[in-house]
Amino acid sequence: MNRVGIIKRSGFANLGFGTGAMRVLLECLKHHNVEVIKLMGCSAGSFLLPLEAIGLFEESLEAWLNLTPDKIAKLRKLSLIRHPFKRPSILDSGPLREYANKLLEPNLDLIFSNTAIPFEIITTDLKTGDGVYFGNTRENKNILLDICMASAALVPLLPPVQINGLSLVDGAFSDDMPIKRLVDSGCDLIFVVDVYSGIPEFSVPFKELAWPDLILRTSQISIDQHSRLRLDANQRINQEIGFFNNVRGIDAAAQILNSFNEYLKIEQYSECKIVFVRGETPIERIGFHEFQTIDQTNLVEIGYWAAKTALKKINLDFDGV
């Protein structure tokens, strides 16, 4: 029986797409008695993850459908005029903090109970560039809102968040696809909820993009390249498995290789299957200042379809939703 991990990658549209996909994945796996070891999310993908970990799918859906740009951020107009280069961010994230708190605060006891699926939210240490991971363990109960805000702090649009003496920003900068983290937790099947399937498409020519869009675009390129490197590394490891198996027992070098194999836990990676949950066609980039123009319900429906398609790859059918 598989031990499953699920990753919600970054991307604002993952609030909608991921809401649909996560519901289908979790309800189907529960129906088939498949154990879910851990959920992981970062950036926009982190905000609804705690609700999904306790099965509040309707609440998660409602949170997405009721979201409007004014509930996310507001421009620091006056301070930017007076001190344009002395503010930590262009936008004030106060509205998002208030909206997220209304979702999380009433459910904190359940989120941090034994009945919740274990999850980790990824942030990035601004000083070291390393990923900092926060789980639904007791010591994080009173700072969950700060953790979610930090994970989505896409600088310079949104400000860093201070937690335990660390300045933390968007988790996508350090670990947008934490496969190793899940393998080390014992997962042998990993679903990656990936709304954009790489770098998202744009509906307008690049020469017409404003500077906020250009900031987001360069960030997305950096994040996507980082994630590709991680995947390539895993693929190379798998390719080396045959080599390791062939040299064992041949000569003294085998002892060194076996030690190296044990240190890297290379066989665990070779036994882990990764299934991407993606739409049939590329989804255009959706910014948090423009999503009122899209069909929010349709994005959820695409998530439903993508998850069902991914489940069929491992011979699991789901008739719900």
Secondary structure by P-SEA (a helix, b strand, c coil): ccbbbbbbccccccaaaaaaaaaaaaaaaaaacccccbbbbccccccaaaaaaacaaaaaaaaaaacccccccccaaaaaaaccccccccccaaaaaaaaaaacccccccccccccccbbbbbbcccccbbbbbccccccccaaaaaaaaaacccccbbbbbcccccccccccccccaaaaaaaacccbbbbbcccccbbbbccccccccaaaaaaaaaaaaaaaaaaaaaaaaaaaaaaaaaaaaacccccaaaaaaaaaaaaaaaaaaabbbbbbccccccccccccccccccaaaaaaaaaaaaaaaaaaaccccccc
